[in-house]
Amino acid sequence: MMWVRDFVDCLEGSTLRQPRVAEALAIKEQHLPKRIYKYRRDCLNSRRNLETDTVWLSSPESYNDPYDCCFTFSEDTLLATLNKWLVEKFVTAHRLQDVVSAEQIKAAKESHNPLKAIAESVSESRDAKSSLSQRADAASTAARGVVENTACKIRQWKKLTKLCSFSAINDSLLMWSHYADNHQGFCLEYNLEGLRADHPLREKLYPVVYSKEIYDLTPWVQTLVTTPNRAEFNTELPILSVIHKFDGWRYEEEWRQVLITNTVIADHDWQVPTPSRILLGSKMEAAKVGELTEICARKAIEVWQMRLAKDKFELLPERLD
């Protein structure tokens, strides 16, 4: 869908100097589904969430896709970028502007070890050059530490993320099989139309971006390690990294609630509006149909049940009186 690409482009192009988050959210709002659906097994936790108007926010590490919220970046590329960026800083810090040329700086940046190359290009006494080389080695070591520390923090993003997955559709044979206990569970419908744009269920709801490639954060992490004032830094990287998913899951038409915290916290309930409808699985036992109907009657939730079409592979919702 083209609008999803536009949405991602806005988030990818957003910086602290020129934020585009509002633009991205406006695009999302235009294409937000009127209703979203949560497939559930019929179990004690599912019924508790139904009774309390909550959903379960969990770590992506508990998801059935081991690649969920997976991203990649090259530490070698980051280190090379940082070392090139540090060449001119090194020249300025050691007042080498008058003893190295622009051509030497350019050549140093293109070398395997930029800081060492610029230090060795200085035509001074052997002792002075040796001292400068030692400082260049120290700067290179410090740069590697910055990259390793940055990489460690970025890899924590997955642990700082809590998700709840919804779908834009309620009649997927596969999802009824996978997530609703082989059609013996139920599916909850949440009406987004009556919610304010800043309601948490709308504001923190993001479309999943399906891709054949693992999301590459390298270009944006390069900005992180080479821009101390952070003016060009993109604060939306954590969101972008957790809404990309393998293209094989496209049939799910997933939207996900995303919560990213500053510290690692436990999985937990998240308050949501009362469901507008419950759709019961086509194979749900009659006794359980009665129990769920009683719960929903107390909460003024419409009760429907999926039926199998007779002439094609299709599920049809029918309201229960």
C-alpha positions in Angstrom: 0.0 0.0 0.0 1.4 3.3 -1.1 0.2 5.2 2.0 2.3 2.9 4.2 5.4 3.8 2.3 4.5 7.5 2.7 4.0 6.9 6.4 7.4 5.2 6.7 9.1 7.9 4.6 7.8 10.6 7.0 9.1 8.7 10.1 12.4 7.9 8.4 12.9 11.6 7.3 12.0 13.0 10.7 14.8 14.7 12.7 14.9 16.8 15.9 15.6 19.8 13.7 12.7 19.1 11.3 10.2 16.7 12.9 7.7 15.0 10.6 5.9 12.9 13.2 2.7 14.9 13.0 2.7 14.4 9.2 3.2 10.7 9.6 0.4 10.4 12.2 -1.9 12.4 9.9 -1.3 9.9 7.1 -2.0 7.1 9.6 -5.2 8.7 10.7 -6.5 8.9 7.2 -6.1 5.2 6.7 -6.9 3.9 10.2 -9.4 1.0 10.0 -12.8 1.8 11.5 -12.5 -1.4 13.6 -9.7 -3.6 14.7 -9.9 -7.2 15.9 -8.2 -9.3 18.5 -8.3 -13.1 18.1 -8.2 -15.0 21.4 -8.2 -18.5 22.8 -11.1 -19.1 25.2 -9.1 -19.3 28.5 -9.1 -17.7 31.9 -6.8 -14.9 30.9 -8.8 -14.1 27.8 -12.0 -13.9 29.8 -10.3 -11.8 32.4 -9.2 -9.3 29.7 -12.8 -9.3 28.4 -14.3 -8.7 31.8 -11.8 -5.9 32.7 -11.6 -4.2 29.3 -7.9 -4.8 28.9 -5.5 -6.4 26.5 -2.1 -8.0 27.3 1.0 -6.1 26.3 3.9 -8.5 25.9 7.5 -8.6 24.7 8.1 -9.4 21.1 10.4 -12.1 22.3 7.3 -14.1 23.3 5.8 -13.9 19.7 5.7 -16.9 17.5 7.9 -15.3 14.8 11.5 -15.3 15.9 12.2 -12.4 13.5 9.5 -10.2 15.0 10.9 -6.7 15.7 14.2 -7.9 14.3 16.5 -5.2 12.8 20.1 -5.1 11.6 23.0 -2.6 11.5 26.7 -2.9 10.7 29.0 -2.1 13.6 31.9 -2.1 11.1 30.2 0.6 9.0 29.4 2.6 12.1 33.0 2.5 13.3 34.3 3.5 9.8 31.9 6.4 9.7 32.9 7.6 13.1 36.6 7.4 12.4 36.2 9.4 9.2 34.1 12.0 11.0 36.8 12.2 13.8 39.6 13.1 11.3 38.8 16.8 11.1 38.1 16.9 14.9 41.5 15.4 15.5 43.2 17.9 13.2 41.5 20.8 15.0 42.1 19.4 18.5 45.9 19.1 17.8 46.2 22.3 15.7 47.3 20.5 12.6 45.5 22.8 10.1 48.8 24.3 9.0 50.8 21.1 8.6 48.3 18.8 6.8 46.6 19.6 3.5 43.0 19.1 2.3 44.3 16.3 0.1 45.9 14.6 3.0 42.7 14.8 5.0 40.8 13.4 2.1 43.2 10.5 1.7 43.2 9.8 5.4 39.4 9.5 5.4 39.6 7.0 2.6 42.2 4.8 4.3 41.6 1.8 6.4 42.6 3.6 9.6 41.8 7.3 9.1 43.1 8.6 12.5 46.4 6.8 12.2 46.8 7.9 8.6 46.4 11.6 9.4 48.8 11.3 12.3 51.4 9.6 10.1 51.0 12.3 7.4 52.4 15.0 9.7 56.0 15.9 8.7 57.5 16.6 12.1 60.2 15.0 14.2 60.0 11.3 14.9 59.2 11.9 18.6 56.4 14.2 17.8 55.0 11.9 15.2 55.1 9.0 17.7 53.2 11.0 20.3 50.6 12.0 17.7 50.2 8.3 16.6 49.6 7.3 20.2 46.9 9.9 20.5 45.4 8.7 17.3 45.4 5.1 18.6 43.7 6.3 21.8 41.1 8.1 19.8 40.4 5.0 17.6 40.0 2.9 20.8 37.6 5.4 22.2 35.6 5.4 18.9 35.3 1.6 19.1 34.0 2.0 22.6 31.4 4.5 21.5 30.2 2.2 18.7 30.1 -0.9 21.0 28.1 1.1 23.7 25.7 2.5 21.1 25.2 -1.0 19.6 24.5 -2.4 23.1 21.9 0.3 23.8 20.2 -0.2 20.4 19.9 -3.9 20.9 18.0 -3.2 24.1 15.2 -1.7 22.1 13.5 -5.1 21.7 13.6 -5.6 25.5 12.1 -2.2 26.0 9.2 -2.9 23.7 5.7 -4.1 24.6 3.2 -5.0 21.9 -0.4 -6.1 21.4 -1.3 -7.3 17.9 -4.7 -6.6 16.2 -6.0 -7.3 12.8 -8.0 -5.2 10.3 -10.1 -8.3 9.4 -12.2 -10.7 11.4 -12.8 -13.5 8.9 -9.3 -15.0 8.3 -9.5 -18.8 8.3 -5.8 -18.9 9.1 -6.0 -16.5 12.1 -9.0 -18.3 13.5 -7.0 -21.5 13.3 -3.7 -20.1 14.7 -4.8 -17.5 17.3 -8.4 -18.6 18.3 -7.8 -22.3 19.1 -8.8 -23.8 15.8 -12.1 -21.8 15.7 -13.0 -22.7 19.2 -12.0 -19.3 20.6 -13.3 -15.8 19.9 -12.5 -12.5 18.3 -13.0 -9.1 19.9 -14.0 -6.1 17.9 -12.8 -2.6 19.0 -14.5 0.4 17.4 -12.0 3.2 16.6 -14.4 5.6 15.1 -15.7 6.9 18.4 -12.3 7.5 19.9 -10.4 10.8 19.9 -7.3 11.0 17.8 -5.2 11.2 21.0 -6.8 8.2 22.6 -4.0 5.7 23.5 -5.6 3.0 21.4 -5.5 5.2 18.3 -2.4 7.2 19.0 -0.1 4.2 19.8 -1.6 2.0 17.1 0.7 1.5 14.1 0.4 -0.4 10.8 2.8 -3.3 10.4 5.1 -2.8 7.4 5.7 -6.0 5.6 9.0 -6.6 3.9 11.2 -9.3 2.4 14.3 -7.7 4.0 15.3 -7.2 7.7 15.0 -3.6 8.5 18.4 -1.9 8.3 19.1 0.8 10.9 22.7 1.5 9.8 22.0 4.8 8.0 20.3 6.3 11.0 22.7 4.9 13.6 25.5 6.5 11.6 23.8 9.9 12.4 23.6 8.9 16.1 27.3 8.4 16.5 28.4 11.4 14.4 26.0 14.1 15.4 26.7 15.2 19.0 24.1 18.0 19.0 21.5 15.5 17.8 19.8 18.0 15.6 19.8 15.5 12.8 18.9 12.5 15.0 15.7 10.6 14.3 13.8 9.9 17.5 11.4 7.5 15.7 13.9 4.8 15.1 12.6 2.5 17.9 9.1 2.6 16.4 10.3 2.0 12.8 12.4 -1.0 14.0 9.5 -2.7 15.7 6.7 -2.3 13.1 8.6 -4.1 10.3 7.8 -7.7 9.8 8.4 -10.6 7.3 6.3 -10.3 4.2 4.9 -13.8 4.7 2.7 -12.5 7.4 1.0 -10.0 5.2 -2.3 -11.9 5.2 -2.8 -10.9 8.9 -3.3 -7.2 8.0 -1.8 -6.4 11.4 -2.0 -3.2 13.4 -0.1 -3.2 16.6 -0.2 -1.3 19.9 3.4 -0.2 20.6 4.7 0.9 24.0 8.4 1.6 24.3 9.7 2.3 27.8 13.0 3.7 29.2 13.6 0.6 31.4 12.8 -3.1 31.0 9.3 -3.8 32.6 7.2 -6.9 32.9 4.4 -7.8 30.5 1.2 -6.3 31.7 -2.5 -5.4 31.1 -3.3 -2.3 29.1 -6.7 -0.5 29.4 -8.8 -0.4 26.2 -12.4 0.5 25.5 -15.1 -2.1 25.9 -15.4 -4.2 22.8 -18.2 -3.3 20.5 -18.7 -6.9 19.4 -17.5 -10.4 20.2 -17.4 -13.0 17.4 -17.4 -16.6 18.6 -15.6 -19.3 16.7 -17.6 -21.6 14.5 -16.5 -24.7 16.5 -17.1 -23.2 20.0 -18.9 -25.5 22.4 -22.5 -24.6 23.2 -21.8 -24.3 26.9 -19.0 -21.8 26.3 -21.2 -19.9 23.9 -23.8 -19.5 26.8 -21.1 -18.4 29.3 -19.6 -15.8 27.0 -23.1 -14.6 26.0 -23.9 -14.0 29.7 -20.7 -12.0 30.2 -21.3 -9.9 27.2 -25.0 -9.2 28.2 -23.7 -7.6 31.4 -21.3 -5.4 29.4 -23.8 -4.6 26.6 -21.5 -6.2 24.0 -23.1 -7.6 20.8 -22.6 -11.4 20.4 -22.1 -12.9 16.9 -20.8 -16.2 15.8 -18.9 -17.3 12.7 -20.6 -19.8 10.4 -19.0 -21.7 7.5 -20.3 -20.8 4.0 -21.6 -23.8 2.1 -20.3 -22.9 -1.3 -16.8 -21.4 -0.7 -14.0 -21.1 1.8 -15.5 -18.3 3.8 -16.5 -17.4 7.3 -19.8 -15.5 7.7 -20.7 -13.7 11.0 -24.3 -14.1 12.3 -25.7 -12.2 15.2 -27.0 -14.3 18.1 -30.3 -13.3 19.7 
